Every structure is written in structure tokens, then in C-alpha cells.
Amino acid sequence: MPAFVISPWAHRGAVVHTRYDQYSAIRTIELILGLRPLSLNDSLAAPMYDAFDTSPDVEGTRYTAVRPDQPLEPNLPVRRMPHSRRRSRSTARTRSPRR
């Protein structure tokens, strides 16, 4: 399973050739969170030890967020229906239901 590992604990610039699958990702998350395996498949999966380091590289993972140029709130005019096109309650009561 091709994957990018983006984390302060990831090996920086490393290319890992170990075969992992989706169960390996689930198994790694279970190990990090201290959870028991959900099934036999993820309990037998290889954890992604080769992709992580034991000490974080916090300075190497800092970034500056890019602010968007366009406004984030929609600035669209609100269109309302004219009063004559709205159904009144009296016409709603007089009509018979369709069958």
C-alpha cells in the first residue's frame, strides 16, 4: 500500500520498501493508542515500525499556513420569492389530496 507518513516522528526523507497493507496501518494506530486488535487480520499485520523514529523532529515539520486570497464567507445576494407566488394557508386547505 503506497502511503505518505507525515509526522514529527516519521523518518525524514526515508523510502521504506517493507510491504504494508491497510491492516498494517490499523495495527500501527492500535499500538499507538494502546488498543487491542479488532480482528485476527490486524493482529497478524506487520506494524509500520520502519516508517517511524523514536524521537520527534519538531523543527523539521514546522510550516507556515497560506492565507487564502478570496473571502471564506459566501457573498451572494439572497433571492426571495415575491409575495404573490407564495401559497397561502387557505389554498393549502381547500385542495383535495391526490391519490
NORTAUR-V471237 format. One record per backbone hydrogen bond with DSSP energy under -0.5 kcal/mol. CO is the residue of the C=O (numbers start at 1). NH is the residue of the N-H. E is the energy in kcal/mol with one decimal. If there is no record, write none. Layout:
CO;NH;E
CO;NH;E
//
This chain:
4;6;-0.7
5;7;-0.6
7;10;-1.3
8;57;-2.6
9;53;-4.0
11;14;-1.3
14;16;-0.5
18;20;-0.6
21;24;-0.7
21;25;-1.4
22;26;-2.0
23;27;-2.7
24;28;-2.3
25;29;-2.1
26;30;-2.4
27;31;-2.2
28;32;-2.3
29;33;-2.3
30;34;-0.9
30;35;-2.6
39;43;-1.4
40;44;-1.6
41;45;-0.5
45;47;-0.5
47;49;-1.6
48;51;-0.8
49;52;-1.1
51;11;-1.8
56;58;-0.6
57;61;-0.5
58;61;-1.0
59;62;-0.8
63;65;-0.5
65;67;-0.5
77;79;-0.6
78;80;-0.5
82;85;-1.1
82;86;-0.6
83;86;-0.8
88;92;-1.3
89;93;-1.4
90;94;-1.5
91;95;-1.2
//
